[in-house]
Amino acid sequence: MLDIQYPERKTDQTLAGGVITAFTSLIGDVAQAPNQNLLSIKFEGRTILTRTHEDTVGLLIVDKDLRLFRNSHKAFVEEFYTKFQEEIKNFTGDVSPFSGAAEILLKMFPYLAKDQISLC
């Protein structure tokens, strides 16, 4: 999980991990066909954008549901899968092999500051 830190917001990583697990299960149940995507879930003024690609599910929580975020998110998930497909297939729970994902994130979301991103 990549976390983008904003000074005005604090994220409980344990809660976020649980939410991701729940949404991954939900998406798996809803999108039985391999190329279907449940695109967004709105709650309390925020939107969770989801994107599936092969064996990968990406979640992005945003305050505004903009096409810019959707396009960047889609590109991120696709490139993440391309770069890390062997690590994904052999995933054991160790996230350290995905440390290069921050560079992909900065490429797809160039308006983020590098010091805001951490691997959780």
N, CA, C and O atoms as CSV, one atom per row, in Angstrom:
chain,resi,resn,atom,element,x,y,z
A,1,MET,N,N,0.851,-1.164,0.000
A,1,MET,CA,C,0.000,0.000,0.000
A,1,MET,C,C,0.891,1.218,0.000
A,1,MET,O,O,1.822,1.309,0.800
A,2,LEU,N,N,0.620,2.148,-0.882
A,2,LEU,CA,C,1.314,3.423,-0.896
A,2,LEU,C,C,0.445,4.434,-0.186
A,2,LEU,O,O,-0.768,4.475,-0.389
A,3,ASP,N,N,1.062,5.247,0.644
A,3,ASP,CA,C,0.324,6.244,1.404
A,3,ASP,C,C,0.846,7.615,1.024
A,3,ASP,O,O,2.057,7.838,1.010
A,4,ILE,N,N,-0.050,8.530,0.717
A,4,ILE,CA,C,0.324,9.905,0.420
A,4,ILE,C,C,-0.083,10.740,1.627
A,4,ILE,O,O,-1.268,10.850,1.943
A,5,GLN,N,N,0.888,11.316,2.286
A,5,GLN,CA,C,0.640,12.060,3.512
A,5,GLN,C,C,0.312,13.524,3.218
A,5,GLN,O,O,1.028,14.202,2.482
A,6,TYR,N,N,-0.756,13.979,3.794
A,6,TYR,CA,C,-1.125,15.386,3.749
A,6,TYR,C,C,-1.153,15.880,5.181
A,6,TYR,O,O,-1.740,15.220,6.038
A,7,PRO,N,N,-0.541,17.019,5.470
A,7,PRO,CA,C,-0.472,17.499,6.853
A,7,PRO,C,C,-1.833,17.636,7.524
A,7,PRO,O,O,-1.952,17.412,8.728
A,8,GLU,N,N,-2.843,17.995,6.773
A,8,GLU,CA,C,-4.174,18.208,7.357
A,8,GLU,C,C,-4.955,16.917,7.540
A,8,GLU,O,O,-6.045,16.943,8.113
A,9,ARG,N,N,-4.430,15.783,7.071
A,9,ARG,CA,C,-5.137,14.511,7.165
A,9,ARG,C,C,-4.222,13.447,7.739
A,9,ARG,O,O,-3.050,13.360,7.374
A,10,LYS,N,N,-4.747,12.662,8.612
A,10,LYS,CA,C,-4.015,11.517,9.152
A,10,LYS,C,C,-4.777,10.260,8.751
A,10,LYS,O,O,-6.005,10.227,8.818
A,11,THR,N,N,-4.047,9.222,8.333
A,11,THR,CA,C,-4.658,7.969,7.916
A,11,THR,C,C,-4.261,6.876,8.890
A,11,THR,O,O,-3.078,6.691,9.176
A,12,ASP,N,N,-5.235,6.159,9.392
A,12,ASP,CA,C,-4.985,4.986,10.228
A,12,ASP,C,C,-4.678,3.831,9.282
A,12,ASP,O,O,-5.579,3.312,8.622
A,13,GLN,N,N,-3.400,3.423,9.211
A,13,GLN,CA,C,-2.981,2.404,8.253
A,13,GLN,C,C,-3.673,1.067,8.471
A,13,GLN,O,O,-3.980,0.367,7.506
A,14,THR,N,N,-3.922,0.705,9.721
A,14,THR,CA,C,-4.607,-0.557,10.006
A,14,THR,C,C,-6.018,-0.523,9.439
A,14,THR,O,O,-6.464,-1.477,8.801
A,15,LEU,N,N,-6.715,0.578,9.673
A,15,LEU,CA,C,-8.069,0.740,9.143
A,15,LEU,C,C,-8.041,0.751,7.619
A,15,LEU,O,O,-8.878,0.114,6.980
A,16,ALA,N,N,-7.090,1.465,7.035
A,16,ALA,CA,C,-6.995,1.536,5.579
A,16,ALA,C,C,-6.760,0.149,4.992
A,16,ALA,O,O,-7.363,-0.206,3.979
A,17,GLY,N,N,-5.883,-0.643,5.623
A,17,GLY,CA,C,-5.628,-1.996,5.139
A,17,GLY,C,C,-6.872,-2.859,5.187
A,17,GLY,O,O,-7.120,-3.645,4.273
A,18,GLY,N,N,-7.665,-2.718,6.257
A,18,GLY,CA,C,-8.916,-3.458,6.372
A,18,GLY,C,C,-9.915,-3.057,5.314
A,18,GLY,O,O,-10.616,-3.900,4.755
A,19,VAL,N,N,-9.979,-1.760,5.038
A,19,VAL,CA,C,-10.888,-1.258,4.009
A,19,VAL,C,C,-10.481,-1.812,2.643
A,19,VAL,O,O,-11.334,-2.220,1.855
A,20,ILE,N,N,-9.188,-1.824,2.371
A,20,ILE,CA,C,-8.711,-2.345,1.087
A,20,ILE,C,C,-9.069,-3.818,0.942
A,20,ILE,O,O,-9.511,-4.253,-0.122
A,21,THR,N,N,-8.879,-4.583,2.008
A,21,THR,CA,C,-9.229,-6.004,1.970
A,21,THR,C,C,-10.726,-6.186,1.699
A,21,THR,O,O,-11.117,-7.029,0.892
A,22,ALA,N,N,-11.552,-5.395,2.375
A,22,ALA,CA,C,-13.000,-5.495,2.187
A,22,ALA,C,C,-13.397,-5.125,0.757
A,22,ALA,O,O,-14.209,-5.817,0.142
A,23,PHE,N,N,-12.829,-4.037,0.224
A,23,PHE,CA,C,-13.170,-3.636,-1.131
A,23,PHE,C,C,-12.659,-4.630,-2.161
A,23,PHE,O,O,-13.321,-4.871,-3.170
A,24,THR,N,N,-11.494,-5.206,-1.920
A,24,THR,CA,C,-10.975,-6.213,-2.835
A,24,THR,C,C,-11.941,-7.390,-2.920
A,24,THR,O,O,-12.215,-7.903,-4.006
A,25,SER,N,N,-12.448,-7.809,-1.777
A,25,SER,CA,C,-13.420,-8.899,-1.747
A,25,SER,C,C,-14.703,-8.498,-2.463
A,25,SER,O,O,-15.247,-9.268,-3.255
A,26,LEU,N,N,-15.186,-7.287,-2.182
A,26,LEU,CA,C,-16.406,-6.785,-2.815
A,26,LEU,C,C,-16.239,-6.727,-4.328
A,26,LEU,O,O,-17.112,-7.173,-5.073
A,27,ILE,N,N,-15.130,-6.185,-4.770
A,27,ILE,CA,C,-14.892,-6.059,-6.203
A,27,ILE,C,C,-14.830,-7.439,-6.850
A,27,ILE,O,O,-15.355,-7.645,-7.944
A,28,GLY,N,N,-14.186,-8.381,-6.165
A,28,GLY,CA,C,-14.121,-9.748,-6.686
A,28,GLY,C,C,-15.496,-10.362,-6.837
A,28,GLY,O,O,-15.743,-11.101,-7.789
A,29,ASP,N,N,-16.399,-10.066,-5.906
A,29,ASP,CA,C,-17.755,-10.601,-5.980
A,29,ASP,C,C,-18.586,-9.912,-7.050
A,29,ASP,O,O,-19.359,-10.560,-7.756
A,30,VAL,N,N,-18.426,-8.581,-7.172
A,30,VAL,CA,C,-19.252,-7.805,-8.099
A,30,VAL,C,C,-18.776,-7.979,-9.537
A,30,VAL,O,O,-19.587,-8.143,-10.449
A,31,ALA,N,N,-17.478,-7.945,-9.735
A,31,ALA,CA,C,-16.926,-7.978,-11.096
A,31,ALA,C,C,-16.414,-9.370,-11.417
A,31,ALA,O,O,-15.206,-9.603,-11.420
A,32,GLN,N,N,-17.318,-10.293,-11.684
A,32,GLN,CA,C,-16.924,-11.665,-11.981
A,32,GLN,C,C,-16.206,-11.771,-13.325
A,32,GLN,O,O,-15.307,-12.596,-13.486
A,33,ALA,N,N,-16.598,-10.946,-14.280
A,33,ALA,CA,C,-15.931,-10.975,-15.581
A,33,ALA,C,C,-14.581,-10.283,-15.452
A,33,ALA,O,O,-14.478,-9.278,-14.749
A,34,PRO,N,N,-13.540,-10.797,-16.114
A,34,PRO,CA,C,-12.189,-10.299,-15.898
A,34,PRO,C,C,-11.958,-8.837,-16.271
A,34,PRO,O,O,-11.081,-8.194,-15.695
A,35,ASN,N,N,-12.714,-8.304,-17.208
A,35,ASN,CA,C,-12.452,-6.934,-17.643
A,35,ASN,C,C,-13.470,-5.923,-17.148
A,35,ASN,O,O,-13.523,-4.808,-17.666
A,36,GLN,N,N,-14.281,-6.284,-16.159
A,36,GLN,CA,C,-15.240,-5.341,-15.620
A,36,GLN,C,C,-14.609,-4.594,-14.460
A,36,GLN,O,O,-13.769,-5.139,-13.744
A,37,ASN,N,N,-15.020,-3.334,-14.274
A,37,ASN,CA,C,-14.526,-2.518,-13.178
A,37,ASN,C,C,-15.684,-1.853,-12.462
A,37,ASN,O,O,-16.566,-1.270,-13.092
A,38,LEU,N,N,-15.676,-1.942,-11.140
A,38,LEU,CA,C,-16.540,-1.128,-10.318
A,38,LEU,C,C,-15.757,0.164,-10.163
A,38,LEU,O,O,-14.735,0.184,-9.477
A,39,LEU,N,N,-16.215,1.244,-10.787
A,39,LEU,CA,C,-15.375,2.420,-10.901
A,39,LEU,C,C,-15.328,3.310,-9.669
A,39,LEU,O,O,-14.266,3.850,-9.357
A,40,SER,N,N,-16.442,3.486,-8.954
A,40,SER,CA,C,-16.373,4.408,-7.824
A,40,SER,C,C,-17.432,4.108,-6.774
A,40,SER,O,O,-18.509,3.581,-7.055
A,41,ILE,N,N,-17.070,4.468,-5.556
A,41,ILE,CA,C,-17.981,4.386,-4.424
A,41,ILE,C,C,-17.883,5.724,-3.705
A,41,ILE,O,O,-16.791,6.146,-3.325
A,42,LYS,N,N,-18.999,6.386,-3.519
A,42,LYS,CA,C,-19.002,7.699,-2.876
A,42,LYS,C,C,-19.440,7.565,-1.429
A,42,LYS,O,O,-20.380,6.835,-1.116
A,43,PHE,N,N,-18.732,8.291,-0.533
A,43,PHE,CA,C,-19.101,8.295,0.874
A,43,PHE,C,C,-18.536,9.541,1.549
A,43,PHE,O,O,-17.399,9.935,1.291
A,44,GLU,N,N,-19.320,10.142,2.396
A,44,GLU,CA,C,-18.919,11.279,3.223
A,44,GLU,C,C,-18.043,12.297,2.495
A,44,GLU,O,O,-17.001,12.697,3.013
A,45,GLY,N,N,-18.449,12.709,1.321
A,45,GLY,CA,C,-17.720,13.738,0.595
A,45,GLY,C,C,-16.460,13.259,-0.102
A,45,GLY,O,O,-15.726,14.068,-0.670
A,46,ARG,N,N,-16.197,11.973,-0.072
A,46,ARG,CA,C,-15.032,11.410,-0.755
A,46,ARG,C,C,-15.487,10.329,-1.718
A,46,ARG,O,O,-16.603,9.817,-1.628
A,47,THR,N,N,-14.602,9.997,-2.636
A,47,THR,CA,C,-14.886,8.947,-3.603
A,47,THR,C,C,-13.735,7.958,-3.601
A,47,THR,O,O,-12.569,8.350,-3.634
A,48,ILE,N,N,-14.067,6.677,-3.563
A,48,ILE,CA,C,-13.065,5.631,-3.726
A,48,ILE,C,C,-13.132,5.196,-5.178
A,48,ILE,O,O,-14.143,4.658,-5.629
A,49,LEU,N,N,-12.058,5.430,-5.902
A,49,LEU,CA,C,-11.957,4.991,-7.288
A,49,LEU,C,C,-11.275,3.636,-7.298
A,49,LEU,O,O,-10.228,3.467,-6.673
A,50,THR,N,N,-11.836,2.695,-7.979
A,50,THR,CA,C,-11.249,1.369,-8.057
A,50,THR,C,C,-10.868,1.069,-9.494
A,50,THR,O,O,-11.491,1.553,-10.439
A,51,ARG,N,N,-9.844,0.271,-9.632
A,51,ARG,CA,C,-9.415,-0.144,-10.960
A,51,ARG,C,C,-8.807,-1.530,-10.838
A,51,ARG,O,O,-7.908,-1.743,-10.024
A,52,THR,N,N,-9.281,-2.467,-11.632
A,52,THR,CA,C,-8.688,-3.793,-11.658
A,52,THR,C,C,-7.929,-3.982,-12.963
A,52,THR,O,O,-8.316,-3.465,-14.012
A,53,HIS,N,N,-6.854,-4.727,-12.872
A,53,HIS,CA,C,-6.070,-5.077,-14.064
A,53,HIS,C,C,-5.399,-6.406,-13.767
A,53,HIS,O,O,-4.526,-6.486,-12.903
A,54,GLU,N,N,-5.802,-7.440,-14.474
A,54,GLU,CA,C,-5.288,-8.782,-14.243
A,54,GLU,C,C,-5.469,-9.166,-12.772
A,54,GLU,O,O,-6.600,-9.232,-12.291
A,55,ASP,N,N,-4.372,-9.419,-12.052
A,55,ASP,CA,C,-4.428,-9.833,-10.649
A,55,ASP,C,C,-4.271,-8.659,-9.682
A,55,ASP,O,O,-3.931,-8.865,-8.517
A,56,THR,N,N,-4.509,-7.456,-10.137
A,56,THR,CA,C,-4.244,-6.264,-9.340
A,56,THR,C,C,-5.509,-5.437,-9.185
A,56,THR,O,O,-6.266,-5.247,-10.137
A,57,VAL,N,N,-5.723,-4.949,-7.974
A,57,VAL,CA,C,-6.817,-4.020,-7.700
A,57,VAL,C,C,-6.198,-2.766,-7.118
A,57,VAL,O,O,-5.453,-2.831,-6.140
A,58,GLY,N,N,-6.502,-1.633,-7.711
A,58,GLY,CA,C,-6.013,-0.358,-7.192
A,58,GLY,C,C,-7.172,0.446,-6.639
A,58,GLY,O,O,-8.239,0.520,-7.248
A,59,LEU,N,N,-6.954,1.046,-5.481
A,59,LEU,CA,C,-7.944,1.927,-4.870
A,59,LEU,C,C,-7.320,3.299,-4.695
A,59,LEU,O,O,-6.169,3.422,-4.274
A,60,LEU,N,N,-8.079,4.317,-5.019
A,60,LEU,CA,C,-7.627,5.687,-4.852
A,60,LEU,C,C,-8.756,6.453,-4.180
A,60,LEU,O,O,-9.871,6.498,-4.699
A,61,ILE,N,N,-8.480,7.050,-3.039
A,61,ILE,CA,C,-9.488,7.827,-2.315
A,61,ILE,C,C,-9.229,9.295,-2.611
A,61,ILE,O,O,-8.141,9.810,-2.354
A,62,VAL,N,N,-10.241,9.964,-3.155
A,62,VAL,CA,C,-10.105,11.361,-3.569
A,62,VAL,C,C,-11.255,12.201,-3.017
A,62,VAL,O,O,-12.345,11.699,-2.740
A,63,ASP,N,N,-10.974,13.492,-2.867
A,63,ASP,CA,C,-12.031,14.412,-2.449
A,63,ASP,C,C,-12.934,14.784,-3.614
A,63,ASP,O,O,-14.127,15.025,-3.430
A,64,LYS,N,N,-12.360,14.832,-4.823
A,64,LYS,CA,C,-13.131,15.160,-6.023
A,64,LYS,C,C,-12.903,14.078,-7.062
A,64,LYS,O,O,-11.770,13.672,-7.317
A,65,ASP,N,N,-13.981,13.621,-7.651
A,65,ASP,CA,C,-13.920,12.583,-8.679
A,65,ASP,C,C,-13.691,13.268,-10.029
A,65,ASP,O,O,-14.637,13.643,-10.721
A,66,LEU,N,N,-12.418,13.420,-10.383
A,66,LEU,CA,C,-12.057,14.092,-11.626
A,66,LEU,C,C,-11.521,13.090,-12.640
A,66,LEU,O,O,-10.900,12.093,-12.272
A,67,ARG,N,N,-11.766,13.363,-13.922
A,67,ARG,CA,C,-11.259,12.516,-14.995
A,67,ARG,C,C,-9.731,12.399,-14.910
A,67,ARG,O,O,-9.176,11.340,-15.204
A,68,LEU,N,N,-9.060,13.467,-14.514
A,68,LEU,CA,C,-7.611,13.454,-14.345
A,68,LEU,C,C,-7.187,12.353,-13.380
A,68,LEU,O,O,-6.245,11.612,-13.660
A,69,PHE,N,N,-7.883,12.239,-12.236
A,69,PHE,CA,C,-7.565,11.200,-11.258
A,69,PHE,C,C,-7.856,9.813,-11.813
A,69,PHE,O,O,-7.062,8.890,-11.633
A,70,ARG,N,N,-8.993,9.664,-12.487
A,70,ARG,CA,C,-9.349,8.356,-13.062
A,70,ARG,C,C,-8.306,7.902,-14.088
A,70,ARG,O,O,-7.878,6.748,-14.070
A,71,ASN,N,N,-7.902,8.805,-14.977
A,71,ASN,CA,C,-6.920,8.454,-16.004
A,71,ASN,C,C,-5.560,8.121,-15.391
A,71,ASN,O,O,-4.913,7.153,-15.790
A,72,SER,N,N,-5.135,8.920,-14.427
A,72,SER,CA,C,-3.847,8.685,-13.766
A,72,SER,C,C,-3.883,7.371,-12.989
A,72,SER,O,O,-2.911,6.615,-12.980
A,73,HIS,N,N,-5.012,7.111,-12.341
A,73,HIS,CA,C,-5.163,5.886,-11.560
A,73,HIS,C,C,-5.114,4.660,-12.463
A,73,HIS,O,O,-4.437,3.681,-12.149
A,74,LYS,N,N,-5.827,4.712,-13.576
A,74,LYS,CA,C,-5.832,3.600,-14.532
A,74,LYS,C,C,-4.418,3.342,-15.044
A,74,LYS,O,O,-3.968,2.197,-15.084
A,75,ALA,N,N,-3.721,4.403,-15.433
A,75,ALA,CA,C,-2.356,4.261,-15.944
A,75,ALA,C,C,-1.426,3.700,-14.874
A,75,ALA,O,O,-0.557,2.881,-15.175
A,76,PHE,N,N,-1.602,4.137,-13.623
A,76,PHE,CA,C,-0.771,3.636,-12.530
A,76,PHE,C,C,-0.966,2.133,-12.338
A,76,PHE,O,O,0.008,1.383,-12.271
A,77,VAL,N,N,-2.220,1.696,-12.248
A,77,VAL,CA,C,-2.498,0.277,-11.994
A,77,VAL,C,C,-1.957,-0.588,-13.134
A,77,VAL,O,O,-1.393,-1.654,-12.890
A,78,GLU,N,N,-2.127,-0.137,-14.368
A,78,GLU,CA,C,-1.628,-0.906,-15.510
A,78,GLU,C,C,-0.110,-0.993,-15.501
A,78,GLU,O,O,0.445,-2.069,-15.723
A,79,GLU,N,N,0.572,0.120,-15.248
A,79,GLU,CA,C,2.039,0.097,-15.233
A,79,GLU,C,C,2.562,-0.669,-14.015
A,79,GLU,O,O,3.570,-1.369,-14.108
A,80,PHE,N,N,1.878,-0.536,-12.873
A,80,PHE,CA,C,2.246,-1.285,-11.679
A,80,PHE,C,C,2.209,-2.782,-11.975
A,80,PHE,O,O,3.145,-3.508,-11.640
A,81,TYR,N,N,1.140,-3.234,-12.597
A,81,TYR,CA,C,1.025,-4.656,-12.927
A,81,TYR,C,C,2.122,-5.079,-13.898
A,81,TYR,O,O,2.743,-6.126,-13.718
A,82,THR,N,N,2.359,-4.272,-14.922
A,82,THR,CA,C,3.386,-4.604,-15.908
A,82,THR,C,C,4.752,-4.743,-15.243
A,82,THR,O,O,5.487,-5.688,-15.528
A,83,LYS,N,N,5.091,-3.819,-14.370
A,83,LYS,CA,C,6.404,-3.831,-13.723
A,83,LYS,C,C,6.538,-4.945,-12.677
A,83,LYS,O,O,7.606,-5.540,-12.535
A,84,PHE,N,N,5.464,-5.221,-11.956
A,84,PHE,CA,C,5.549,-6.124,-10.812
A,84,PHE,C,C,4.754,-7.426,-10.973
A,84,PHE,O,O,4.420,-8.053,-9.968
A,85,GLN,N,N,4.447,-7.843,-12.178
A,85,GLN,CA,C,3.574,-9.002,-12.338
A,85,GLN,C,C,4.150,-10.269,-11.704
A,85,GLN,O,O,3.391,-11.062,-11.145
A,86,GLU,N,N,5.440,-10.481,-11.772
A,86,GLU,CA,C,6.020,-11.674,-11.134
A,86,GLU,C,C,5.919,-11.588,-9.613
A,86,GLU,O,O,5.611,-12.582,-8.956
A,87,GLU,N,N,6.176,-10.400,-9.048
A,87,GLU,CA,C,6.070,-10.202,-7.602
A,87,GLU,C,C,4.628,-10.368,-7.130
A,87,GLU,O,O,4.384,-10.884,-6.039
A,88,ILE,N,N,3.678,-9.935,-7.946
A,88,ILE,CA,C,2.257,-10.075,-7.609
A,88,ILE,C,C,1.874,-11.556,-7.591
A,88,ILE,O,O,1.200,-12.014,-6.668
A,89,LYS,N,N,2.298,-12.295,-8.601
A,89,LYS,CA,C,1.960,-13.716,-8.688
A,89,LYS,C,C,2.583,-14.519,-7.552
A,89,LYS,O,O,2.032,-15.539,-7.140
A,90,ASN,N,N,3.725,-14.069,-7.045
A,90,ASN,CA,C,4.432,-14.773,-5.975
A,90,ASN,C,C,4.327,-14.046,-4.641
A,90,ASN,O,O,5.177,-14.236,-3.770
A,91,PHE,N,N,3.307,-13.221,-4.465
A,91,PHE,CA,C,3.178,-12.384,-3.274
A,91,PHE,C,C,3.010,-13.235,-2.017
A,91,PHE,O,O,2.187,-14.149,-1.968
A,92,THR,N,N,3.822,-12.904,-0.990
A,92,THR,CA,C,3.784,-13.632,0.276
A,92,THR,C,C,3.383,-12.746,1.446
A,92,THR,O,O,3.339,-13.207,2.586
A,93,GLY,N,N,3.092,-11.485,1.176
A,93,GLY,CA,C,2.764,-10.560,2.254
A,93,GLY,C,C,3.829,-9.508,2.465
A,93,GLY,O,O,3.579,-8.504,3.132
A,94,ASP,N,N,5.010,-9.715,1.913
A,94,ASP,CA,C,6.104,-8.754,2.027
A,94,ASP,C,C,5.945,-7.706,0.930
A,94,ASP,O,O,5.961,-8.036,-0.255
A,95,VAL,N,N,5.791,-6.439,1.328
A,95,VAL,CA,C,5.574,-5.382,0.346
A,95,VAL,C,C,6.870,-4.748,-0.151
A,95,VAL,O,O,6.840,-3.929,-1.069
A,96,SER,N,N,8.005,-5.112,0.438
A,96,SER,CA,C,9.268,-4.474,0.050
A,96,SER,C,C,9.612,-4.626,-1.438
A,96,SER,O,O,10.232,-3.720,-1.995
A,97,PRO,N,N,9.240,-5.731,-2.113
A,97,PRO,CA,C,9.541,-5.800,-3.552
A,97,PRO,C,C,8.834,-4.724,-4.387
A,97,PRO,O,O,9.186,-4.507,-5.546
A,98,PHE,N,N,7.850,-4.059,-3.804
A,98,PHE,CA,C,7.082,-3.053,-4.538
A,98,PHE,C,C,7.562,-1.626,-4.272
A,98,PHE,O,O,6.865,-0.665,-4.595
A,99,SER,N,N,8.744,-1.489,-3.687
A,99,SER,CA,C,9.223,-0.152,-3.322
A,99,SER,C,C,9.353,0.768,-4.537
A,99,SER,O,O,9.263,1.987,-4.393
A,100,GLY,N,N,9.560,0.215,-5.709
A,100,GLY,CA,C,9.639,1.028,-6.916
A,100,GLY,C,C,8.308,1.609,-7.359
A,100,GLY,O,O,8.264,2.385,-8.314
A,101,ALA,N,N,7.229,1.252,-6.690
A,101,ALA,CA,C,5.902,1.762,-7.067
A,101,ALA,C,C,5.793,3.267,-6.863
A,101,ALA,O,O,5.009,3.929,-7.543
A,102,ALA,N,N,6.568,3.810,-5.941
A,102,ALA,CA,C,6.517,5.263,-5.699
A,102,ALA,C,C,6.922,6.030,-6.951
A,102,ALA,O,O,6.356,7.084,-7.243
A,103,GLU,N,N,7.897,5.511,-7.690
A,103,GLU,CA,C,8.316,6.180,-8.925
A,103,GLU,C,C,7.194,6.159,-9.964
A,103,GLU,O,O,6.977,7.137,-10.678
A,104,ILE,N,N,6.487,5.030,-10.036
A,104,ILE,CA,C,5.350,4.955,-10.965
A,104,ILE,C,C,4.281,5.959,-10.542
A,104,ILE,O,O,3.699,6.650,-11.378
A,105,LEU,N,N,4.030,6.030,-9.241
A,105,LEU,CA,C,3.025,6.960,-8.719
A,105,LEU,C,C,3.385,8.395,-9.086
A,105,LEU,O,O,2.523,9.153,-9.531
A,106,LEU,N,N,4.644,8.775,-8.904
A,106,LEU,CA,C,5.074,10.132,-9.247
A,106,LEU,C,C,4.985,10.395,-10.749
A,106,LEU,O,O,4.709,11.518,-11.172
A,107,LYS,N,N,5.216,9.369,-11.543
A,107,LYS,CA,C,5.101,9.508,-13.004
A,107,LYS,C,C,3.652,9.755,-13.407
A,107,LYS,O,O,3.372,10.603,-14.254
A,108,MET,N,N,2.737,9.015,-12.799
A,108,MET,CA,C,1.329,9.117,-13.175
A,108,MET,C,C,0.604,10.276,-12.473
A,108,MET,O,O,-0.391,10.795,-12.979
A,109,PHE,N,N,1.115,10.668,-11.311
A,109,PHE,CA,C,0.557,11.785,-10.542
A,109,PHE,C,C,1.680,12.796,-10.301
A,109,PHE,O,O,2.129,12.945,-9.164
A,110,PRO,N,N,2.142,13.492,-11.338
A,110,PRO,CA,C,3.330,14.348,-11.211
A,110,PRO,C,C,3.163,15.540,-10.273
A,110,PRO,O,O,4.152,16.182,-9.918
A,111,TYR,N,N,1.966,15.838,-9.875
A,111,TYR,CA,C,1.718,16.972,-8.983
A,111,TYR,C,C,1.902,16.607,-7.512
A,111,TYR,O,O,1.725,17.463,-6.646
A,112,LEU,N,N,2.255,15.352,-7.208
A,112,LEU,CA,C,2.535,14.946,-5.830
A,112,LEU,C,C,3.987,15.244,-5.491
A,112,LEU,O,O,4.856,15.205,-6.362
A,113,ALA,N,N,4.243,15.539,-4.231
A,113,ALA,CA,C,5.614,15.738,-3.764
A,113,ALA,C,C,6.167,14.387,-3.319
A,113,ALA,O,O,5.480,13.629,-2.634
A,114,LYS,N,N,7.404,14.085,-3.705
A,114,LYS,CA,C,8.013,12.786,-3.398
A,114,LYS,C,C,8.057,12.506,-1.908
A,114,LYS,O,O,7.899,11.357,-1.496
A,115,ASP,N,N,8.268,13.528,-1.089
A,115,ASP,CA,C,8.369,13.318,0.356
A,115,ASP,C,C,7.009,13.030,1.019
A,115,ASP,O,O,6.951,12.733,2.212
A,116,GLN,N,N,5.927,13.118,0.249
A,116,GLN,CA,C,4.595,12.801,0.771
A,116,GLN,C,C,4.272,11.305,0.670
A,116,GLN,O,O,3.313,10.841,1.286
A,117,ILE,N,N,5.057,10.555,-0.094
A,117,ILE,CA,C,4.729,9.173,-0.424
A,117,ILE,C,C,5.561,8.222,0.427
A,117,ILE,O,O,6.774,8.385,0.558
A,118,SER,N,N,4.888,7.221,1.006
A,118,SER,CA,C,5.616,6.191,1.746
A,118,SER,C,C,4.982,4.832,1.448
A,118,SER,O,O,3.782,4.731,1.195
A,119,LEU,N,N,5.817,3.793,1.485
A,119,LEU,CA,C,5.365,2.421,1.301
A,119,LEU,C,C,4.954,1.899,2.662
A,119,LEU,O,O,5.735,1.955,3.611
A,120,CYS,N,N,3.725,1.388,2.768
A,120,CYS,CA,C,3.207,0.907,4.054
A,120,CYS,C,C,3.238,-0.591,4.104
A,120,CYS,O,O,2.842,-1.183,5.108
